[in-house]
Amino acid sequence: MDADLLRGIAAACSVGGSLLLAWRVTGILKALGSVASIHESNIMELSKSHGDIVIGHGSTKWIKKAQKIWLLVIGFLLSIVGGVLQFVASFWGT
């Protein structure tokens, strides 16, 4: 295995890890935004002297869906492996 192949694998791992992390963080932020929006609606309705209360039943399903820890772990591992391979490849050819 030569240094160029290691650099290619390292780059692929880094890109894959970064994409997974970006995808998961975006999903988590979207879920938290939805829950915060429902919470804000409930607070606004409760603070009025009249009006209907918005019931955000089942809002925890967005949080549970966003909490896919294994994708975050894979993303971090791919980024770490990419960095390690880059480090090894820099000394491989010397």
MMTF fields as JSON, N, C-alpha, C and O atoms, coordinates in Angstrom:
{
  "mmtfVersion": "1.0.0",
  "mmtfProducer": "UNKNOWN",
  "numBonds": 375,
  "numAtoms": 376,
  "numGroups": 94,
  "numChains": 1,
  "numModels": 1,
  "chainsPerModel": [1],
  "groupsPerChain": [94],
  "chainIdList": ["A"],
  "bondAtomList": [4, 2, 8, 6, 12, 10, 16, 14, 20, 18, 24, 22, 28, 26, 32, 30, 36, 34, 40, 38, 44, 42, 48, 46, 52, 50, 56, 54, 60, 58, 64, 62, 68, 66, 72, 70, 76, 74, 80, 78, 84, 82, 88, 86, 92, 90, 96, 94, 100, 98, 104, 102, 108, 106, 112, 110, 116, 114, 120, 118, 124, 122, 128, 126, 132, 130, 136, 134, 140, 138, 144, 142, 148, 146, 152, 150, 156, 154, 160, 158, 164, 162, 168, 166, 172, 170, 176, 174, 180, 178, 184, 182, 188, 186, 192, 190, 196, 194, 200, 198, 204, 202, 208, 206, 212, 210, 216, 214, 220, 218, 224, 222, 228, 226, 232, 230, 236, 234, 240, 238, 244, 242, 248, 246, 252, 250, 256, 254, 260, 258, 264, 262, 268, 266, 272, 270, 276, 274, 280, 278, 284, 282, 288, 286, 292, 290, 296, 294, 300, 298, 304, 302, 308, 306, 312, 310, 316, 314, 320, 318, 324, 322, 328, 326, 332, 330, 336, 334, 340, 338, 344, 342, 348, 346, 352, 350, 356, 354, 360, 358, 364, 362, 368, 366, 372, 370],
  "bondOrderList": [1, 1, 1, 1, 1, 1, 1, 1, 1, 1, 1, 1, 1, 1, 1, 1, 1, 1, 1, 1, 1, 1, 1, 1, 1, 1, 1, 1, 1, 1, 1, 1, 1, 1, 1, 1, 1, 1, 1, 1, 1, 1, 1, 1, 1, 1, 1, 1, 1, 1, 1, 1, 1, 1, 1, 1, 1, 1, 1, 1, 1, 1, 1, 1, 1, 1, 1, 1, 1, 1, 1, 1, 1, 1, 1, 1, 1, 1, 1, 1, 1, 1, 1, 1, 1, 1, 1, 1, 1, 1, 1, 1, 1],
  "groupList": [{"groupName": "MET", "atomNameList": ["N", "CA", "C", "O"], "elementList": ["N", "C", "C", "O"], "formalChargeList": [0, 0, 0, 0], "bondAtomList": [1, 0, 2, 1, 3, 2], "bondOrderList": [1, 1, 2], "singleLetterCode": "M", "chemCompType": "L-PEPTIDE LINKING"}, {"groupName": "ASP", "atomNameList": ["N", "CA", "C", "O"], "elementList": ["N", "C", "C", "O"], "formalChargeList": [0, 0, 0, 0], "bondAtomList": [1, 0, 2, 1, 3, 2], "bondOrderList": [1, 1, 2], "singleLetterCode": "D", "chemCompType": "L-PEPTIDE LINKING"}, {"groupName": "ALA", "atomNameList": ["N", "CA", "C", "O"], "elementList": ["N", "C", "C", "O"], "formalChargeList": [0, 0, 0, 0], "bondAtomList": [1, 0, 2, 1, 3, 2], "bondOrderList": [1, 1, 2], "singleLetterCode": "A", "chemCompType": "L-PEPTIDE LINKING"}, {"groupName": "LEU", "atomNameList": ["N", "CA", "C", "O"], "elementList": ["N", "C", "C", "O"], "formalChargeList": [0, 0, 0, 0], "bondAtomList": [1, 0, 2, 1, 3, 2], "bondOrderList": [1, 1, 2], "singleLetterCode": "L", "chemCompType": "L-PEPTIDE LINKING"}, {"groupName": "ARG", "atomNameList": ["N", "CA", "C", "O"], "elementList": ["N", "C", "C", "O"], "formalChargeList": [0, 0, 0, 0], "bondAtomList": [1, 0, 2, 1, 3, 2], "bondOrderList": [1, 1, 2], "singleLetterCode": "R", "chemCompType": "L-PEPTIDE LINKING"}, {"groupName": "GLY", "atomNameList": ["N", "CA", "C", "O"], "elementList": ["N", "C", "C", "O"], "formalChargeList": [0, 0, 0, 0], "bondAtomList": [1, 0, 2, 1, 3, 2], "bondOrderList": [1, 1, 2], "singleLetterCode": "G", "chemCompType": "PEPTIDE LINKING"}, {"groupName": "ILE", "atomNameList": ["N", "CA", "C", "O"], "elementList": ["N", "C", "C", "O"], "formalChargeList": [0, 0, 0, 0], "bondAtomList": [1, 0, 2, 1, 3, 2], "bondOrderList": [1, 1, 2], "singleLetterCode": "I", "chemCompType": "L-PEPTIDE LINKING"}, {"groupName": "CYS", "atomNameList": ["N", "CA", "C", "O"], "elementList": ["N", "C", "C", "O"], "formalChargeList": [0, 0, 0, 0], "bondAtomList": [1, 0, 2, 1, 3, 2], "bondOrderList": [1, 1, 2], "singleLetterCode": "C", "chemCompType": "L-PEPTIDE LINKING"}, {"groupName": "SER", "atomNameList": ["N", "CA", "C", "O"], "elementList": ["N", "C", "C", "O"], "formalChargeList": [0, 0, 0, 0], "bondAtomList": [1, 0, 2, 1, 3, 2], "bondOrderList": [1, 1, 2], "singleLetterCode": "S", "chemCompType": "L-PEPTIDE LINKING"}, {"groupName": "VAL", "atomNameList": ["N", "CA", "C", "O"], "elementList": ["N", "C", "C", "O"], "formalChargeList": [0, 0, 0, 0], "bondAtomList": [1, 0, 2, 1, 3, 2], "bondOrderList": [1, 1, 2], "singleLetterCode": "V", "chemCompType": "L-PEPTIDE LINKING"}, {"groupName": "TRP", "atomNameList": ["N", "CA", "C", "O"], "elementList": ["N", "C", "C", "O"], "formalChargeList": [0, 0, 0, 0], "bondAtomList": [1, 0, 2, 1, 3, 2], "bondOrderList": [1, 1, 2], "singleLetterCode": "W", "chemCompType": "L-PEPTIDE LINKING"}, {"groupName": "THR", "atomNameList": ["N", "CA", "C", "O"], "elementList": ["N", "C", "C", "O"], "formalChargeList": [0, 0, 0, 0], "bondAtomList": [1, 0, 2, 1, 3, 2], "bondOrderList": [1, 1, 2], "singleLetterCode": "T", "chemCompType": "L-PEPTIDE LINKING"}, {"groupName": "LYS", "atomNameList": ["N", "CA", "C", "O"], "elementList": ["N", "C", "C", "O"], "formalChargeList": [0, 0, 0, 0], "bondAtomList": [1, 0, 2, 1, 3, 2], "bondOrderList": [1, 1, 2], "singleLetterCode": "K", "chemCompType": "L-PEPTIDE LINKING"}, {"groupName": "HIS", "atomNameList": ["N", "CA", "C", "O"], "elementList": ["N", "C", "C", "O"], "formalChargeList": [0, 0, 0, 0], "bondAtomList": [1, 0, 2, 1, 3, 2], "bondOrderList": [1, 1, 2], "singleLetterCode": "H", "chemCompType": "L-PEPTIDE LINKING"}, {"groupName": "GLU", "atomNameList": ["N", "CA", "C", "O"], "elementList": ["N", "C", "C", "O"], "formalChargeList": [0, 0, 0, 0], "bondAtomList": [1, 0, 2, 1, 3, 2], "bondOrderList": [1, 1, 2], "singleLetterCode": "E", "chemCompType": "L-PEPTIDE LINKING"}, {"groupName": "ASN", "atomNameList": ["N", "CA", "C", "O"], "elementList": ["N", "C", "C", "O"], "formalChargeList": [0, 0, 0, 0], "bondAtomList": [1, 0, 2, 1, 3, 2], "bondOrderList": [1, 1, 2], "singleLetterCode": "N", "chemCompType": "L-PEPTIDE LINKING"}, {"groupName": "GLN", "atomNameList": ["N", "CA", "C", "O"], "elementList": ["N", "C", "C", "O"], "formalChargeList": [0, 0, 0, 0], "bondAtomList": [1, 0, 2, 1, 3, 2], "bondOrderList": [1, 1, 2], "singleLetterCode": "Q", "chemCompType": "L-PEPTIDE LINKING"}, {"groupName": "PHE", "atomNameList": ["N", "CA", "C", "O"], "elementList": ["N", "C", "C", "O"], "formalChargeList": [0, 0, 0, 0], "bondAtomList": [1, 0, 2, 1, 3, 2], "bondOrderList": [1, 1, 2], "singleLetterCode": "F", "chemCompType": "L-PEPTIDE LINKING"}],
  "groupTypeList": [0, 1, 2, 1, 3, 3, 4, 5, 6, 2, 2, 2, 7, 8, 9, 5, 5, 8, 3, 3, 3, 2, 10, 4, 9, 11, 5, 6, 3, 12, 2, 3, 5, 8, 9, 2, 8, 6, 13, 14, 8, 15, 6, 0, 14, 3, 8, 12, 8, 13, 5, 1, 6, 9, 6, 5, 13, 5, 8, 11, 12, 10, 6, 12, 12, 2, 16, 12, 6, 10, 3, 3, 9, 6, 5, 17, 3, 3, 8, 6, 9, 5, 5, 9, 3, 16, 17, 9, 2, 8, 17, 10, 5, 11],
  "groupIdList": [1, 2, 3, 4, 5, 6, 7, 8, 9, 10, 11, 12, 13, 14, 15, 16, 17, 18, 19, 20, 21, 22, 23, 24, 25, 26, 27, 28, 29, 30, 31, 32, 33, 34, 35, 36, 37, 38, 39, 40, 41, 42, 43, 44, 45, 46, 47, 48, 49, 50, 51, 52, 53, 54, 55, 56, 57, 58, 59, 60, 61, 62, 63, 64, 65, 66, 67, 68, 69, 70, 71, 72, 73, 74, 75, 76, 77, 78, 79, 80, 81, 82, 83, 84, 85, 86, 87, 88, 89, 90, 91, 92, 93, 94],
  "secStructList": [7, 7, 2, 2, 2, 2, 2, 2, 2, 2, 2, 2, 2, 2, 2, 2, 2, 2, 2, 2, 2, 2, 2, 2, 2, 2, 2, 2, 2, 2, 2, 2, 2, 2, 2, 2, 2, 2, 2, 2, 2, 2, 2, 2, 2, 2, 2, 1, 1, 1, 1, 7, 7, 7, 7, 7, 6, 6, 6, 2, 2, 2, 2, 2, 2, 2, 7, 7, 2, 2, 2, 2, 2, 2, 2, 2, 2, 2, 2, 2, 2, 2, 2, 2, 2, 2, 2, 2, 2, 2, 2, 2, 6, 7],
  "xCoordList": [0.861, 0.0, 0.906, 1.776, 0.703, 1.55, 0.88, -0.289, 1.645, 1.172, -0.002, -0.9, -0.007, -1.114, -2.431, -3.475, -2.391, -3.607, -4.104, -5.306, -3.174, -3.564, -4.198, -5.191, -3.627, -4.199, -5.596, -6.477, -5.807, -7.13, -8.155, -9.275, -7.78, -8.691, -8.966, -10.097, -7.921, -8.085, -9.047, -9.904, -8.892, -9.791, -11.232, -12.156, -11.428, -12.78, -13.394, -14.573, -12.61, -13.116, -13.465, -14.49, -12.619, -12.882, -14.141, -14.959, -14.29, -15.487, -16.735, -17.743, -16.677, -17.829, -18.206, -19.386, -17.207, -17.475, -18.077, -19.009, -17.547, -18.075, -19.517, -20.343, -19.815, -21.19, -22.158, -23.245, -21.774, -22.646, -22.886, -24.014, -21.837, -21.99, -22.875, -23.735, -22.666, -23.491, -24.954, -25.839, -25.217, -26.592, -27.261, -28.409, -26.544, -27.128, -27.355, -28.396, -26.402, -26.558, -27.737, -28.503, -27.885, -29.02, -30.338, -31.287, -30.405, -31.619, -31.934, -33.092, -30.905, -31.105, -31.616, -32.547, -31.002, -31.449, -32.875, -33.637, -33.239, -34.611, -35.61, -36.653, -35.284, -36.18, -36.303, -37.404, -35.198, -35.243, -35.999, -36.703, -35.863, -36.612, -38.103, -38.879, -38.517, -39.942, -40.51, -41.593, -39.777, -40.239, -40.285, -41.229, -39.276, -39.265, -40.427, -40.999, -40.775, -41.892, -43.214, -44.035, -43.417, -44.637, -44.67, -45.714, -43.535, -43.47, -43.811, -44.56, -43.267, -43.552, -45.03, -45.609, -45.654, -47.09, -47.914, -48.872, -47.526, -48.241, -48.092, -49.065, -46.91, -46.678, -47.49, -48.095, -47.503, -48.259, -49.754, -50.419, -50.285, -51.707, -52.041, -53.096, -51.162, -51.411, -51.33, -51.969, -50.553, -50.407, -51.598, -51.757, -52.422, -53.624, -54.724, -54.752, -55.615, -56.729, -57.794, -58.615, -57.778, -58.726, -58.001, -56.924, -58.567, -57.968, -57.75, -57.758, -57.563, -57.342, -55.874, -54.976, -55.662, -54.302, -53.873, -54.593, -52.704, -52.158, -51.516, -50.607, -51.99, -51.453, -50.441, -50.786, -49.203, -48.132, -47.93, -46.821, -48.975, -48.894, -47.961, -48.043, -47.087, -46.188, -44.959, -44.271, -44.676, -43.515, -42.198, -41.171, -42.22, -40.984, -40.557, -39.411, -41.457, -41.076, -40.002, -39.173, -40.006, -38.984, -37.62, -36.598, -37.623, -36.366, -35.834, -34.645, -36.71, -36.277, -35.742, -34.768, -36.385, -35.933, -34.56, -33.733, -34.329, -33.068, -31.913, -30.751, -32.217, -31.175, -30.646, -30.709, -30.133, -29.505, -28.007, -27.233, -27.628, -26.254, -25.271, -24.15, -25.669, -24.729, -24.247, -23.111, -25.067, -24.62, -23.593, -22.646, -23.772, -22.772, -21.452, -20.386, -21.523, -20.308, -19.582, -18.363, -20.319, -19.697, -19.068, -17.962, -19.757, -19.215, -17.917, -16.951, -17.894, -16.668, -15.559, -14.408, -15.892, -14.871, -14.275, -13.061, -15.116, -14.591, -13.684, -12.662, -14.045, -13.194, -11.857, -10.807, -11.904, -10.681, -9.803, -8.594, -10.405, -9.642, -9.009, -7.858, -9.758, -9.21, -7.995, -6.997, -8.066, -6.93, -5.73, -4.597, -5.969, -4.877, -4.216, -2.989, -5.012, -4.45, -3.656, -2.618, -4.135, -3.373, -2.022, -0.997, -2.032, -0.802, 0.163, 1.348, -0.343, 0.499, 1.039, 2.206, 0.19, 0.612, 1.7, 2.528, 1.697, 2.721, 4.1, 5.102, 4.183, 5.464, 5.773, 6.901, 4.82, 4.968, 6.024, 6.84, 5.999, 6.898, 8.299, 9.184, 8.528, 9.853, 10.778, 11.926],
  "yCoordList": [-1.172, 0.0, 1.233, 1.369, 2.107, 3.288, 4.502, 4.456, 5.574, 6.773, 7.427, 7.964, 7.389, 8.008, 7.29, 7.932, 5.955, 5.197, 5.52, 5.676, 5.621, 5.98, 7.368, 7.58, 8.31, 9.661, 9.649, 10.378, 8.828, 8.72, 8.137, 8.639, 7.078, 6.468, 7.452, 7.568, 8.158, 9.141, 10.252, 10.665, 10.728, 11.782, 11.285, 12.008, 10.051, 9.486, 9.339, 9.639, 8.883, 8.745, 10.105, 10.255, 11.08, 12.419, 13.027, 13.611, 12.885, 13.418, 12.686, 13.32, 11.353, 10.572, 10.911, 11.064, 11.031, 11.385, 12.771, 12.979, 13.711, 15.082, 15.15, 15.859, 14.409, 14.39, 13.793, 14.331, 12.678, 12.058, 13.005, 13.14, 13.649, 14.571, 15.757, 16.161, 16.305, 17.438, 17.033, 17.793, 15.844, 15.357, 15.176, 15.579, 14.568, 14.324, 15.619, 15.786, 16.529, 17.795, 18.576, 19.183, 18.559, 19.232, 18.615, 19.34, 17.293, 16.619, 16.938, 17.144, 16.977, 17.295, 18.724, 18.977, 19.654, 21.045, 21.222, 22.01, 20.501, 20.582, 20.072, 20.688, 18.95, 18.395, 19.328, 19.554, 19.86, 20.786, 22.058, 22.615, 22.523, 23.698, 23.452, 24.326, 22.262, 21.925, 21.878, 22.402, 21.25, 21.157, 22.542, 22.859, 23.364, 24.722, 25.554, 26.365, 25.359, 26.092, 25.712, 26.58, 24.425, 23.972, 24.508, 24.952, 24.464, 24.975, 26.463, 26.909, 27.221, 28.66, 28.911, 29.813, 28.132, 28.282, 28.027, 28.745, 26.991, 26.703, 27.833, 28.212, 28.366, 29.467, 30.695, 31.347, 31.007, 32.177, 32.001, 32.949, 30.814, 30.561, 30.581, 31.082, 30.048, 30.039, 31.437, 31.715, 32.314, 33.658, 34.553, 35.62, 34.145, 34.907, 34.605, 33.536, 35.548, 35.311, 34.43, 33.831, 34.353, 33.491, 32.865, 33.319, 31.873, 31.215, 29.736, 29.254, 29.069, 27.624, 27.326, 28.076, 26.244, 25.789, 24.851, 23.919, 25.112, 24.239, 23.055, 23.213, 21.884, 20.683, 20.059, 19.637, 20.009, 19.423, 17.961, 17.55, 17.182, 15.763, 15.047, 15.235, 14.237, 13.439, 14.189, 13.725, 15.338, 16.104, 15.417, 15.718, 14.493, 13.782, 12.826, 12.378, 12.504, 11.595, 12.22, 11.507, 13.571, 14.235, 14.133, 13.942, 14.263, 14.156, 12.721, 12.511, 11.74, 10.34, 9.992, 9.252, 10.53, 10.276, 10.913, 10.359, 12.069, 12.783, 12.187, 12.456, 11.387, 10.847, 9.516, 8.512, 9.507, 8.308, 8.419, 8.868, 8.006, 8.178, 7.42, 7.882, 6.271, 5.461, 6.191, 5.977, 7.042, 7.803, 8.855, 9.108, 9.469, 10.415, 9.715, 10.233, 8.538, 7.781, 7.395, 7.542, 6.901, 6.537, 7.762, 7.681, 8.878, 10.104, 10.534, 10.879, 10.513, 10.867, 9.86, 10.247, 8.573, 7.553, 7.711, 7.599, 7.968, 8.171, 9.391, 9.362, 10.445, 11.639, 11.35, 11.794, 10.609, 10.255, 9.341, 9.554, 8.319, 7.406, 8.172, 7.925, 9.095, 9.916, 10.703, 10.768, 11.297, 12.044, 11.167, 11.542, 9.993, 9.058, 8.587, 8.528, 8.256, 7.814, 8.93, 8.67, 10.162, 11.292, 11.405, 11.645, 11.232, 11.306, 10.203, 10.46, 8.965, 7.833, 8.022, 7.736, 8.503, 8.688, 9.753, 9.691, 10.731, 11.773, 11.232, 11.794, 10.161, 9.561, 8.326, 7.834, 7.818, 6.576, 6.677, 5.773, 7.774, 7.909, 8.357, 8.349, 8.751, 9.267, 8.202, 8.489],
  "zCoordList": [0.0, 0.0, 0.0, 0.86, -0.942, -1.027, -0.369, 0.015, -0.254, 0.446, -0.274, 0.374, -1.599, -2.342, -2.088, -1.968, -2.006, -1.707, -0.303, -0.085, 0.653, 2.02, 2.058, 2.754, 1.313, 1.272, 0.666, 1.123, -0.36, -0.975, -0.029, 0.063, 0.678, 1.661, 2.795, 3.266, 3.229, 4.301, 3.894, 4.675, 2.665, 2.186, 2.117, 2.489, 1.641, 1.564, 2.954, 3.142, 3.925, 5.298, 5.892, 6.557, 5.652, 6.187, 5.587, 6.298, 4.277, 3.615, 4.094, 4.404, 4.157, 4.624, 6.051, 6.364, 6.925, 8.313, 8.447, 9.224, 7.693, 7.742, 7.249, 7.823, 6.182, 5.656, 6.66, 6.87, 7.289, 8.296, 9.473, 9.946, 9.935, 11.063, 10.697, 11.48, 9.519, 9.087, 8.972, 9.365, 8.44, 8.283, 9.643, 9.828, 10.598, 11.917, 12.685, 13.322, 12.632, 13.353, 12.784, 13.532, 11.454, 10.833, 11.302, 11.6, 11.371, 11.852, 13.299, 13.66, 14.126, 15.54, 15.696, 16.46, 14.97, 15.061, 14.558, 15.118, 13.515, 12.999, 14.041, 14.264, 14.673, 15.694, 16.889, 17.391, 17.339, 18.478, 18.121, 18.963, 16.889, 16.443, 16.444, 16.83, 16.012, 15.999, 17.411, 17.673, 18.309, 19.7, 20.34, 21.063, 20.08, 20.642, 20.102, 20.83, 18.841, 18.244, 18.907, 19.204, 19.137, 19.814, 21.245, 21.724, 21.917, 23.285, 23.322, 24.191, 22.391, 22.325, 22.077, 22.683, 21.199, 20.932, 22.188, 22.476, 22.931, 24.177, 25.184, 25.835, 25.319, 26.262, 25.862, 26.713, 24.574, 24.103, 24.367, 24.784, 24.133, 24.368, 25.856, 26.244, 26.684, 28.127, 28.728, 29.743, 28.11, 28.661, 28.309, 28.902, 27.372, 27.023, 28.027, 28.638, 28.184, 29.104, 28.457, 29.152, 27.157, 26.452, 25.257, 24.871, 24.703, 23.539, 23.794, 24.926, 22.724, 22.803, 23.109, 22.726, 23.787, 24.068, 22.939, 22.581, 22.392, 21.352, 22.044, 22.858, 21.717, 22.344, 21.392, 20.289, 21.83, 21.021, 21.361, 21.702, 21.274, 21.612, 20.651, 19.437, 21.191, 20.359, 19.874, 18.966, 20.466, 20.013, 20.344, 19.736, 21.307, 21.641, 20.542, 20.528, 19.62, 18.527, 17.649, 17.084, 17.525, 16.722, 17.397, 16.738, 18.72, 19.458, 19.383, 19.143, 19.586, 19.514, 18.131, 18.001, 17.1, 15.738, 15.493, 14.77, 16.095, 15.889, 16.686, 16.383, 17.69, 18.559, 18.06, 18.768, 16.86, 16.301, 16.575, 15.729, 17.757, 18.225, 17.345, 17.137, 16.829, 16.054, 14.806, 14.383, 14.204, 13.04, 13.437, 12.693, 14.605, 15.087, 15.371, 15.039, 15.985, 16.291, 15.011, 14.924, 14.011, 12.732, 12.077, 11.541, 12.115, 11.538, 12.201, 11.521, 13.539, 14.244, 13.969, 13.766, 13.96, 13.694, 12.294, 12.123, 11.297, 9.953, 9.875, 9.191, 10.559, 10.581, 11.269, 10.806, 12.369, 13.086, 12.246, 12.154, 11.628, 10.772, 9.616, 9.258, 9.038, 7.958, 8.411, 7.694, 9.584, 10.124, 10.408, 10.106, 10.99, 11.283, 9.989, 9.905, 8.993, 7.716, 7.036, 6.428, 7.135, 6.593, 7.298, 6.66, 8.612, 9.395, 8.988, 8.777, 8.875, 8.486, 7.068, 6.8, 6.169, 4.774, 4.646, 3.738, 5.558, 5.467, 5.82, 5.378, 6.601, 6.944, 6.108, 6.147, 5.364, 4.618, 3.525, 3.348, 2.806, 1.665, 2.027, 1.171, 3.283, 3.642, 4.129, 4.468]
}
